[in-house]
Amino acid sequence: MGVLSTLTRGLIRGADRLSEFSSKRGSRTHNKGRGARPTGLKLSSNKFLSIPAMIPEFVVPNLEGFKLKPYVSYRTTRETEPPLTAESLFAEVVAPKITKDIEEGTFNIEQLEKYGFEPTQEGKLFKLYPKNFLR
């Protein structure tokens, strides 16, 4: 056997060892699984101790009488909403409250906290001005 064939054979076998280990490459009893979390502990005596707190509990709502099906047809039209901006959020949430208070005569410029205005930004994760202002 030549040097070149030996090198190629080593490369192929090495590449085979480095490939992903799946359940097809193991023995008949090997089951790789799908990444499920264990529901207990394996003891030193080779016994499995099931812990109820580690067993996942699925909360499923009652869908009796629910009319929608869990399928969306590909024929549906693609409806996209415009991106949410600060101006559109203000116009949808805060502006109606302010106009209602102005019409009722209860609007006070000193009580803007009632509409979500925060006079200081101390302790906020993202401060708007002047440090993070884009120039």
VEXTORLO-103578 format. One record per residue (C-alpha): residue in three letters; chain; x, y, z. Coordinates in steps of 0.1 Angstrom, whole numbers, plus 5000, padded with zeros to 4 digits. Layout:
<aa->ala; ch->A; X->X; Y->Y; Z->Z>
...
end
This chain:
<aa->met; ch->A; X->5000; Y->5000; Z->5000>
<aa->gly; ch->A; X->5014; Y->5034; Z->4990>
<aa->val; ch->A; X->5018; Y->5064; Z->5011>
<aa->leu; ch->A; X->4991; Y->5084; Z->4993>
<aa->ser; ch->A; X->4965; Y->5056; Z->4998>
<aa->thr; ch->A; X->4974; Y->5053; Z->5035>
<aa->leu; ch->A; X->4970; Y->5091; Z->5040>
<aa->thr; ch->A; X->4936; Y->5091; Z->5022>
<aa->arg; ch->A; X->4924; Y->5061; Z->5042>
<aa->gly; ch->A; X->4935; Y->5078; Z->5075>
<aa->leu; ch->A; X->4917; Y->5110; Z->5065>
<aa->ile; ch->A; X->4885; Y->5092; Z->5056>
<aa->arg; ch->A; X->4885; Y->5072; Z->5088>
<aa->gly; ch->A; X->4894; Y->5103; Z->5108>
<aa->ala; ch->A; X->4865; Y->5122; Z->5092>
<aa->asp; ch->A; X->4842; Y->5093; Z->5100>
<aa->arg; ch->A; X->4852; Y->5094; Z->5137>
<aa->leu; ch->A; X->4846; Y->5132; Z->5138>
<aa->ser; ch->A; X->4812; Y->5131; Z->5122>
<aa->glu; ch->A; X->4780; Y->5136; Z->5143>
<aa->phe; ch->A; X->4773; Y->5107; Z->5166>
<aa->ser; ch->A; X->4737; Y->5096; Z->5160>
<aa->ser; ch->A; X->4716; Y->5067; Z->5171>
<aa->lys; ch->A; X->4723; Y->5050; Z->5137>
<aa->arg; ch->A; X->4760; Y->5048; Z->5146>
<aa->gly; ch->A; X->4756; Y->5032; Z->5180>
<aa->ser; ch->A; X->4746; Y->4997; Z->5189>
<aa->arg; ch->A; X->4711; Y->4983; Z->5188>
<aa->thr; ch->A; X->4705; Y->4994; Z->5224>
<aa->his; ch->A; X->4718; Y->5029; Z->5220>
<aa->asn; ch->A; X->4691; Y->5056; Z->5220>
<aa->lys; ch->A; X->4704; Y->5091; Z->5218>
<aa->gly; ch->A; X->4670; Y->5107; Z->5224>
<aa->arg; ch->A; X->4659; Y->5142; Z->5215>
<aa->gly; ch->A; X->4673; Y->5163; Z->5244>
<aa->ala; ch->A; X->4645; Y->5157; Z->5269>
<aa->arg; ch->A; X->4654; Y->5168; Z->5305>
<aa->pro; ch->A; X->4656; Y->5141; Z->5331>
<aa->thr; ch->A; X->4627; Y->5138; Z->5356>
<aa->gly; ch->A; X->4649; Y->5126; Z->5385>
<aa->leu; ch->A; X->4683; Y->5114; Z->5395>
<aa->lys; ch->A; X->4703; Y->5082; Z->5389>
<aa->leu; ch->A; X->4716; Y->5070; Z->5422>
<aa->ser; ch->A; X->4750; Y->5052; Z->5428>
<aa->ser; ch->A; X->4731; Y->5019; Z->5432>
<aa->asn; ch->A; X->4720; Y->5022; Z->5395>
<aa->lys; ch->A; X->4684; Y->5030; Z->5405>
<aa->phe; ch->A; X->4664; Y->5060; Z->5392>
<aa->leu; ch->A; X->4648; Y->5083; Z->5418>
<aa->ser; ch->A; X->4619; Y->5102; Z->5403>
<aa->ile; ch->A; X->4615; Y->5137; Z->5417>
<aa->pro; ch->A; X->4579; Y->5152; Z->5412>
<aa->ala; ch->A; X->4592; Y->5187; Z->5411>
<aa->met; ch->A; X->4613; Y->5179; Z->5380>
<aa->ile; ch->A; X->4584; Y->5165; Z->5361>
<aa->pro; ch->A; X->4570; Y->5192; Z->5337>
<aa->glu; ch->A; X->4534; Y->5202; Z->5342>
<aa->phe; ch->A; X->4517; Y->5214; Z->5310>
<aa->val; ch->A; X->4489; Y->5239; Z->5315>
<aa->val; ch->A; X->4465; Y->5235; Z->5285>
<aa->pro; ch->A; X->4434; Y->5258; Z->5282>
<aa->asn; ch->A; X->4400; Y->5243; Z->5276>
<aa->leu; ch->A; X->4393; Y->5248; Z->5239>
<aa->glu; ch->A; X->4358; Y->5234; Z->5240>
<aa->gly; ch->A; X->4336; Y->5254; Z->5216>
<aa->phe; ch->A; X->4367; Y->5271; Z->5200>
<aa->lys; ch->A; X->4360; Y->5278; Z->5164>
<aa->leu; ch->A; X->4394; Y->5284; Z->5149>
<aa->lys; ch->A; X->4414; Y->5255; Z->5135>
<aa->pro; ch->A; X->4452; Y->5251; Z->5141>
<aa->tyr; ch->A; X->4460; Y->5255; Z->5104>
<aa->val; ch->A; X->4465; Y->5286; Z->5083>
<aa->ser; ch->A; X->4461; Y->5282; Z->5045>
<aa->tyr; ch->A; X->4488; Y->5293; Z->5022>
<aa->arg; ch->A; X->4461; Y->5311; Z->5001>
<aa->thr; ch->A; X->4456; Y->5337; Z->5028>
<aa->thr; ch->A; X->4466; Y->5372; Z->5019>
<aa->arg; ch->A; X->4497; Y->5385; Z->5036>
<aa->glu; ch->A; X->4486; Y->5413; Z->5059>
<aa->thr; ch->A; X->4514; Y->5433; Z->5074>
<aa->glu; ch->A; X->4510; Y->5461; Z->5099>
<aa->pro; ch->A; X->4533; Y->5491; Z->5098>
<aa->pro; ch->A; X->4561; Y->5491; Z->5123>
<aa->leu; ch->A; X->4552; Y->5504; Z->5157>
<aa->thr; ch->A; X->4569; Y->5538; Z->5163>
<aa->ala; ch->A; X->4568; Y->5561; Z->5194>
<aa->glu; ch->A; X->4545; Y->5585; Z->5176>
<aa->ser; ch->A; X->4520; Y->5558; Z->5166>
<aa->leu; ch->A; X->4521; Y->5544; Z->5201>
<aa->phe; ch->A; X->4514; Y->5578; Z->5216>
<aa->ala; ch->A; X->4486; Y->5584; Z->5191>
<aa->glu; ch->A; X->4469; Y->5551; Z->5200>
<aa->val; ch->A; X->4474; Y->5550; Z->5238>
<aa->val; ch->A; X->4480; Y->5584; Z->5254>
<aa->ala; ch->A; X->4465; Y->5609; Z->5230>
<aa->pro; ch->A; X->4429; Y->5597; Z->5235>
<aa->lys; ch->A; X->4433; Y->5600; Z->5273>
<aa->ile; ch->A; X->4446; Y->5635; Z->5270>
<aa->thr; ch->A; X->4419; Y->5647; Z->5246>
<aa->lys; ch->A; X->4392; Y->5632; Z->5269>
<aa->asp; ch->A; X->4407; Y->5650; Z->5299>
<aa->ile; ch->A; X->4409; Y->5683; Z->5279>
<aa->glu; ch->A; X->4372; Y->5679; Z->5269>
<aa->glu; ch->A; X->4361; Y->5672; Z->5304>
<aa->gly; ch->A; X->4383; Y->5701; Z->5318>
<aa->thr; ch->A; X->4403; Y->5679; Z->5341>
<aa->phe; ch->A; X->4437; Y->5681; Z->5323>
<aa->asn; ch->A; X->4465; Y->5694; Z->5344>
<aa->ile; ch->A; X->4500; Y->5698; Z->5329>
<aa->glu; ch->A; X->4515; Y->5692; Z->5364>
<aa->gln; ch->A; X->4501; Y->5656; Z->5365>
<aa->leu; ch->A; X->4516; Y->5641; Z->5333>
<aa->glu; ch->A; X->4527; Y->5610; Z->5353>
<aa->lys; ch->A; X->4490; Y->5599; Z->5350>
<aa->tyr; ch->A; X->4496; Y->5594; Z->5313>
<aa->gly; ch->A; X->4529; Y->5575; Z->5316>
<aa->phe; ch->A; X->4553; Y->5605; Z->5315>
<aa->glu; ch->A; X->4584; Y->5600; Z->5337>
<aa->pro; ch->A; X->4602; Y->5633; Z->5344>
<aa->thr; ch->A; X->4635; Y->5616; Z->5353>
<aa->gln; ch->A; X->4653; Y->5587; Z->5338>
<aa->glu; ch->A; X->4672; Y->5577; Z->5369>
<aa->gly; ch->A; X->4676; Y->5539; Z->5372>
<aa->lys; ch->A; X->4665; Y->5532; Z->5336>
<aa->leu; ch->A; X->4683; Y->5507; Z->5316>
<aa->phe; ch->A; X->4684; Y->5528; Z->5285>
<aa->lys; ch->A; X->4687; Y->5566; Z->5289>
<aa->leu; ch->A; X->4676; Y->5585; Z->5259>
<aa->tyr; ch->A; X->4694; Y->5618; Z->5260>
<aa->pro; ch->A; X->4722; Y->5630; Z->5259>
<aa->lys; ch->A; X->4745; Y->5599; Z->5264>
<aa->asn; ch->A; X->4728; Y->5576; Z->5238>
<aa->phe; ch->A; X->4717; Y->5603; Z->5214>
<aa->leu; ch->A; X->4729; Y->5594; Z->5179>
<aa->arg; ch->A; X->4748; Y->5622; Z->5161>
end
